[in-house]
Amino acid sequence: MAFDSLSERLNKALRDVAGKGTLTDKNMEDMLKEVRLALLEADVNYRIVKDFLEEVRTKARGEDVLNSVEPGEMLVKIVHDEIISLLGENNEELHFKEEGITVIMLAGLQGTGKTTSVAKIARLCRTRWNRNPLLIAADVIRPAAIEQLQTLGKEIDTEVFTLGTEVSAFETVKQGMQYAAEKGYDTVFIDTAGRLHIDEALMQELKDINELVHPDEILLTVDAMTGQDIVNVASAFAEALPLTGLVVTKFDGDSRGGGVLSVRKITGVPVKFVGEGEKIDDMSPFYPDRMADRILGMGDIVSLVERAQEKMDMEEAEKAAEHMMSGQFTMDDMLSQFEQIQRLGPLSGILKMFPGFSQYSDLIDEAKATDAMKHTKAIIQSMTKKERQNPSDMRGSMKRRVAAGSGTTVQDVNRLINQFEKMKAAMEMVGNMQKNGNLNEETINNMMNNIGPGQQPVRRVKRKRYKF
């Protein structure tokens, strides 16, 4: 994810000073030197870095800090607050009209993920804010853009208005707005044309559309991988259009993130959304305080809960939890839990959202973890319905068949069954204790120790296919 390198460097610098009993000019300047290097390596604008450090230095020398019990911890808070100040004090939401049609226009250079972002944000409007959107395909320069938007529209069950590539973008938007009014849509998204670089023809087309419909929101899509060029692109578009926000795409890549830290301060345009993947639901509103927490390794539980509520089948999760506590937990429930976890994204990314665990995310071998989960699922899926209900009753011949069908070994099957039975017994005990009011931290820890280590990586063998 963007900011990973910055997060690592900042955490190291702040850990060194957080444990100090007293805060001196020397250890503070040592920390600020490391912070400066971290920010510059992350490609943050040098003027922003200079102002940032001066703010931290001034506030760190205040009476509240010097006289506090833990001055190092106070310094961490100051750095945290200054990062929030860079990113924007508050979450900037979309502004919807109470009456009439809310018009949202997306602009951006070619290749920044503009068309995909249109569909992703429209989906959020439908699912999170209960809006009824229409997508207008106004990118008539690139025929594939219209087809792409139509495909995405079907995926999110949203209508796409188009007049094809023979009609101008201006006329398409004009007729699209009339169509939206006739059909009773309350939100319209306009996907405009992009270019490989900023030119007069692009800007004039955007200005004409802006004068025609006066959008309530004009969002600029920028690629997080472009680094400091985000600021240059945003500045150029902001001179031509009244931008209301940025959509930062490819935020899950290995970009240094400096452009995102710089752009609000320099252009005054807030980041409103970040795209963290290629799937249609990999788009989230941007919260400066949560991002500051993640950068400093403080986790982001709120976003994790929101992601879980959006991507997980909560009814299915509650059903599995009830089965666990009542002792009716089966291999089908375990399979369901694996699939629910996979919907949340990479395990390392999930770990970063837990406070204090971000430094351990690099210890996870994502490929091995994914491979192990695939093989575990394959073992369960190779069992019959009856075997999933009572895996401990399986005979040797059944285990050999399951092992062959899943491409694993009998030892792997036995290991999974043993792990399952221990987990089932522990959960049943927790359920009984909860009913009797005897549940406490010590008993839970004892039971978790008895469950034993997690399943070891399975060995690959040639898979045989069986029909049932």
Disulfide bonds with the S-S distance in Angstrom:
none
